Amino acid sequence: MIKIGTKEIGAKSPVFVVAEIGCNFEGSLARAKEMIKAAAAAGSDAVKFQTFVPDKLVTRDAPKFWDIKGCPGETQYEEFKATPRLSFNQYKELKALADKLGIVLFSTPSDEESADMLEEIGVPLYKIGSMDITHLPLLRHIARKGKPIVLSTGASTIEEVKEAVAAIESEGNRQIVLLHCVTNYPTKIKDVNLNMMKQMMDAFPKYPVGYSDHTKMPESMHVLAAAVAMGAKVIEKHFTFDKTRPGYDHEISADYEDLRNMVRSFRVIEHAMGTKVKKPVPSEMRARKWARRSLVTIKTISKGAIITKEMIAIKRPGTGVAPKFLKDVVGKRASKDIKEDVVITWDMLAKT
């Protein structure tokens, strides 16, 4: 179990829901505040941003590996230079608002300097993006801060995930959450592969496993519900004020209403999952008694008479001898007079 302030991530804890604001606030501090308030009102546990320095992230001529309509620039560098970022003071202001609302605020730092800034702000955990899973020096730097780390695993092999986990553990940090993810925007349903979570659960039984989603609404609702039912303990979904906006991550995001419906769905699923032990629940006890069947007399049976199969029917209620004992009852003598259409009980049968 991992503690995040007053919240928990673990096998017995509710699904930890992260609304990934990222860059969808479009550079407006007022919009960022609005989105944090909307996420809190929807019941989300956390909001997440992205913290990066373009010159520390990418070369100036690195080609894009995505094709999202409305994103500026011809190269990754040009796009990241134009992408909205938050200043130290803006982060502090947003963190204060999130604290007031009881929602966790954290971010994905893409370099050591950004991680150090977030540490100064006082974020309670860190996110490692899928594309930095092999940036082991960054993982170790963040791990040394001694706070929980949510590690996305998009485009990774299980061996690469193991190397990343080992790097974090090497710094004495064992507060790790692993997220299955597909690094494609948007992700096609056929590429989601939720079953990959099972391999990570088997490979890392001590760590919570979750899912970070890049599919489009409304199909996302089905995918996310399935992930929760499969045991995901963290759900991360991109979050926007308007899914029709061009650029950034709007197209693959949940809007305010979507997020409310998501959280409501997750809580229903959690209640429905219940125990792993197959047994009657208390509300079924009346059904067990009155809707199951017993051996019942078809005719009056006199005391001392040998009971034959022709004397017996199988009817409700289930308050007498169960049908599976039919062969044991046939051939026994009645220990008393038994009227017609009476449920047979063991005390009506002579002991032999």
C-alpha positions in Angstrom: 0.0 0.0 0.0 1.3 3.4 -1.0 0.3 6.6 0.9 -0.4 9.8 -1.0 -1.2 12.3 1.6 -4.6 11.1 3.0 -5.2 8.8 0.0 -3.9 5.3 -0.6 -3.0 3.2 -3.6 -3.2 -0.6 -3.0 -5.0 -3.8 -3.3 -7.7 -2.9 -0.7 -7.9 0.8 -1.7 -10.4 2.4 -4.2 -9.1 3.0 -7.7 -6.9 6.1 -7.7 -8.2 8.3 -10.5 -5.8 10.8 -12.2 -7.1 13.5 -14.5 -4.2 14.3 -16.8 -4.5 18.0 -17.6 -1.1 18.0 -19.2 -1.1 20.9 -21.6 -4.8 21.1 -22.2 -5.2 24.2 -20.2 -3.7 26.0 -23.3 -1.5 28.4 -21.3 -4.4 29.9 -19.3 -3.9 29.9 -15.5 -7.5 30.6 -15.1 -8.4 27.6 -17.2 -6.0 25.4 -15.3 -7.8 26.4 -12.0 -11.2 25.8 -13.6 -10.0 22.3 -14.7 -8.7 21.4 -11.2 -12.0 22.5 -9.7 -13.9 20.4 -12.2 -11.7 17.3 -11.6 -12.2 17.6 -7.8 -16.0 18.0 -8.2 -16.0 14.9 -10.4 -14.4 12.9 -7.7 -10.9 12.5 -9.2 -8.1 11.8 -6.7 -5.5 13.7 -8.6 -4.7 16.1 -11.4 -1.4 15.9 -13.3 0.6 18.3 -15.5 3.8 18.0 -17.6 7.0 19.8 -16.7 9.7 20.0 -19.3 12.4 22.2 -20.8 12.5 21.9 -24.6 16.3 22.3 -24.9 16.8 19.5 -22.3 14.2 17.2 -23.9 14.8 17.0 -27.7 17.3 18.0 -30.5 16.2 20.8 -32.7 15.6 18.6 -35.8 14.0 15.5 -34.1 11.0 14.5 -36.2 7.6 14.1 -34.7 6.4 10.5 -34.0 2.8 11.5 -33.8 0.4 13.3 -36.2 -2.1 15.3 -34.1 -4.1 17.9 -36.0 -3.6 21.4 -34.7 -0.2 20.8 -33.0 2.2 23.6 -34.0 5.6 23.2 -35.6 7.3 20.8 -38.0 9.6 19.2 -35.4 9.3 18.0 -31.8 11.4 20.9 -30.7 9.2 23.5 -32.4 6.1 22.0 -30.9 7.5 21.8 -27.4 8.7 25.4 -27.7 5.1 26.4 -28.5 3.5 24.1 -25.9 2.2 25.9 -22.8 4.2 25.5 -19.6 3.7 26.6 -16.0 6.1 28.7 -14.1 7.3 27.9 -10.5 4.9 30.5 -9.1 2.0 29.3 -11.2 2.6 25.7 -9.9 2.6 27.0 -6.4 -0.7 28.8 -6.9 -2.3 25.7 -8.5 -0.9 23.4 -5.7 -2.4 25.7 -3.1 -5.8 25.4 -4.8 -5.5 21.6 -5.2 -4.6 21.3 -1.5 -7.6 23.4 -0.6 -9.9 21.2 -2.7 -8.5 18.0 -1.3 -7.1 16.8 -4.6 -3.5 15.7 -5.3 -1.5 17.8 -7.8 1.6 16.3 -9.4 3.5 16.3 -12.7 5.7 14.4 -15.1 9.2 16.0 -15.0 11.2 15.3 -18.1 14.6 16.4 -16.7 16.4 16.6 -13.3 15.9 20.4 -13.1 12.1 20.1 -13.6 12.0 17.4 -10.9 13.9 19.6 -8.5 11.5 22.4 -9.1 8.5 20.1 -8.4 10.2 19.0 -5.2 10.5 22.6 -4.1 6.8 23.1 -4.7 6.1 20.0 -2.6 4.4 17.6 -4.9 3.7 14.3 -3.0 4.6 11.9 -5.9 6.1 11.9 -9.4 5.1 10.5 -12.8 7.6 9.0 -15.3 6.4 9.2 -18.8 6.6 6.1 -21.0 9.3 7.5 -23.3 11.6 8.1 -20.3 11.4 4.5 -19.0 15.0 3.9 -20.3 16.3 7.2 -18.9 17.7 5.5 -15.9 19.7 8.4 -14.6 16.5 10.5 -14.4 14.7 7.6 -12.7 17.4 7.3 -10.1 17.4 11.1 -9.5 13.7 11.1 -8.9 13.8 7.9 -6.8 16.3 9.6 -4.4 13.6 12.1 -3.4 11.9 9.2 -1.6 8.4 9.8 -2.9 6.1 7.5 -4.8 6.7 7.1 -8.5 4.0 6.3 -11.1 5.8 4.6 -14.0 4.1 4.4 -17.4 5.3 1.5 -19.6 4.1 2.4 -23.1 6.1 0.9 -26.0 8.1 -1.1 -23.5 9.1 -4.8 -23.1 8.8 -6.5 -19.8 12.6 -6.6 -19.6 12.7 -2.8 -20.0 10.1 -2.4 -17.2 12.2 -4.6 -15.0 15.3 -2.5 -15.6 13.4 0.7 -14.8 12.0 -0.8 -11.6 15.5 -2.0 -10.6 16.9 1.4 -11.1 14.3 3.0 -8.8 14.8 0.2 -6.2 18.6 0.7 -6.3 18.0 4.1 -4.7 16.0 2.5 -1.9 12.7 3.6 -3.3 10.0 0.9 -3.3 7.0 3.1 -3.7 6.3 2.2 -7.3 3.1 2.1 -9.3 3.2 0.6 -12.8 0.8 1.7 -15.6 0.1 -0.3 -18.7 0.0 2.2 -21.5 0.0 2.2 -25.3 2.0 5.2 -26.8 -0.2 6.0 -29.7 -2.5 9.0 -30.0 -5.3 8.0 -30.2 -4.9 4.3 -29.4 -7.1 2.0 -31.5 -9.2 -0.4 -29.5 -7.4 -3.4 -31.1 -4.1 -2.1 -29.7 -5.2 -1.6 -26.1 -4.2 -5.1 -24.9 -5.4 -4.8 -21.3 -4.2 -8.4 -20.7 -0.7 -7.0 -20.6 -1.6 -5.8 -17.1 -1.8 -9.4 -16.0 1.9 -10.0 -16.9 2.9 -7.0 -15.0 0.8 -8.1 -12.0 2.6 -11.5 -12.1 6.0 -10.0 -12.6 5.7 -7.3 -9.9 3.3 -8.8 -7.2 4.4 -6.2 -4.6 3.5 -3.2 -6.7 0.1 -1.8 -7.7 -0.6 -1.9 -11.4 -2.9 0.4 -13.3 -3.7 1.7 -16.8 -3.1 5.0 -18.6 -5.5 5.5 -21.5 -5.2 7.1 -24.9 -8.3 5.9 -26.6 -11.1 8.2 -27.6 -14.5 8.7 -26.0 -17.0 7.1 -25.9 -15.1 3.9 -26.4 -12.8 4.8 -23.5 -15.6 4.2 -21.0 -15.7 0.5 -21.9 -11.9 0.1 -21.9 -11.5 1.9 -18.6 -14.4 0.0 -16.9 -12.7 -3.3 -18.1 -9.4 -2.2 -16.7 -10.9 -1.5 -13.3 -12.7 -4.9 -13.3 -9.4 -6.5 -14.1 -7.8 -5.0 -11.0 -6.2 -1.7 -12.1 -5.5 0.3 -9.0 -4.7 3.5 -10.8 -6.5 5.0 -13.8 -5.0 7.9 -15.7 -7.0 9.6 -18.4 -6.3 12.8 -20.2 -8.7 15.6 -19.3 -10.0 18.6 -21.2 -12.6 21.4 -21.1 -13.5 20.7 -24.7 -12.8 17.5 -26.7 -13.3 19.2 -30.0 -10.4 21.6 -29.6 -7.5 21.1 -32.0 -4.0 20.1 -30.9 -2.5 19.0 -27.7 -4.4 16.0 -26.1 -7.9 17.2 -26.4 -9.0 14.5 -28.9 -8.0 11.6 -26.5 -9.4 13.3 -23.4 -12.4 13.0 -21.1 -14.3 16.2 -20.6 -16.0 17.4 -17.4 -19.1 15.2 -17.8 -17.0 12.2 -19.0 -14.9 12.4 -15.9 -17.9 12.5 -13.6 -19.3 9.4 -15.3 -16.0 7.6 -15.2 -15.5 8.0 -11.5 -19.1 7.0 -10.8 -18.7 3.9 -13.0 -15.4 2.9 -11.2 -17.1 3.2 -7.8 -20.0 1.0 -8.9 -17.6 -1.6 -10.3 -15.5 -1.6 -7.1 -18.6 -2.4 -5.1 -19.7 -5.0 -7.6 -16.4 -6.8 -7.5 -16.8 -8.0 -3.9 -15.0 -11.1 -2.5 -13.0 -13.7 -4.4 -14.5 -16.5 -2.4 -17.6 -18.2 -3.9 -20.3 -18.3 -1.2 -23.8 -17.1 -0.6 -24.1 -13.4 0.3 -26.4 -12.6 3.3 -29.2 -11.4 1.0 -29.4 -14.9 -0.7 -30.2 -16.8 2.5 -34.0 -16.5 2.0 -33.6 -17.8 -1.5 -31.5 -20.8 -0.3 -34.2 -21.7 2.2 -37.4 -21.0 0.2 -36.4 -21.4 -3.5 -34.3 -24.5 -3.3 -36.0 -27.9 -3.3 -36.5 -30.8 -0.9 -37.8 -34.3 -1.0 -41.6 -34.1 -0.6 -44.3 -36.8 -0.1 -46.7 -37.5 -3.0 -49.0 -39.5 -0.8 -49.6 -40.3 2.9 -47.0 -42.6 4.3 -47.8 -44.7 7.3 -45.4 -45.2 10.1 -43.1 -48.2 9.4 -43.8 -48.2 5.7 -40.8 -48.6 3.4 -40.4 -45.5 1.3 -40.2 -46.0 -2.5 -39.2 -43.6 -5.2 -42.9 -43.4 -6.3 -43.8 -41.8 -3.0 -41.5 -38.9 -3.5 -41.5 -35.7 -5.5 -38.9 -32.9 -5.5 -40.4 -29.5 -4.7 -39.7 -26.2 -3.0 -39.0 -25.1 -0.3 -35.5 -26.2 0.6 -36.1 -26.8 4.3 -35.9 -30.6 4.2 -33.8 -33.4 2.9 -31.9 -32.2 -0.2 -32.6 -33.9 -3.6 -29.0 -35.3 -3.6 -30.0 -37.7 -0.8 -32.9 -39.3 -2.8 -31.1 -42.7 -3.1 -30.4 -42.6 0.7 -34.0 -42.0 1.5 -35.5 -44.7 -0.8 -35.7 -48.0 1.1 -35.8 -46.4 4.5 -38.9 -46.9 6.8 -41.0 -44.0 8.0 -40.5 -43.3 11.7 -43.9 -41.7 11.9 -47.0 -41.1 9.9 -46.2 -38.5 7.1 -49.1 -36.7 5.4 -49.3 -36.0 1.6 -47.3 -33.0 0.2 -45.1 -32.7 3.2 -41.4 -31.8 3.2 -39.4 -34.8 4.4 -36.9 -34.2 7.2 -34.4 -36.7 8.6 -36.3 -37.2 11.8 -39.2 -38.7 9.8 -36.9 -41.6 8.8 -36.2 -44.6 11.0 -32.5 -45.1 11.8 -31.2 -48.5 10.6 
